[in-house]
Structure formats: C-alpha cells, structure tokens
C-alpha cells in the first residue's frame, strides 16, 4: 500500500532501509523505485491523493471522474486502481 511506497522511496532517497521516515510525497517528486502502484480511491484533500497526483499527474482526475460516474466505492474497503506512472505519457 501507500506505506510501503513511502518506505521504499525513503530507503532509496536517503540510503537507509530502517528507521522512521519523514518523506512526504507530493508534486514534484523524483520517483526512485516505484513504477506501478495498486491503491484505493482516496478522499479529496488528503495526503494520499497528493501522492497519487505526484505519481501519475493530473490524469488522476479523469480516473476519479470515472470512479464517481460508475459508483466505485472509496476508502479502505472500496474499489482499487492499478496505476502505472509511465502509462499515457507523451514521448
């Protein structure tokens, strides 16, 4: 989940695989390790949504529009999405 993402990115960024991290992932963020992420749909104005924005950019908005239109469930026991940060990027 998102905690694992922070742990992996923190270890790669700071060079230590142990201890606590203060890494706060938001735009712009230079991803080091994670290329694909499976996560739930998060509520507006949350730090998790900021991380999704840093991961795939503004295209998260169209994914959320679809989720709302189709009645997807949000939060921990809701529906999930598989995100590839390199998908649909202009070359």
Secondary structure, DSSP 8 states (H G I E B T S, - for coil): -HHHHHHHHHHHHHS-SSS-------SS---SS--EEEEE---TT-HHHHHHHHHHGGGHHHHHHHHHHHT---STTS-EEEEETTTT---
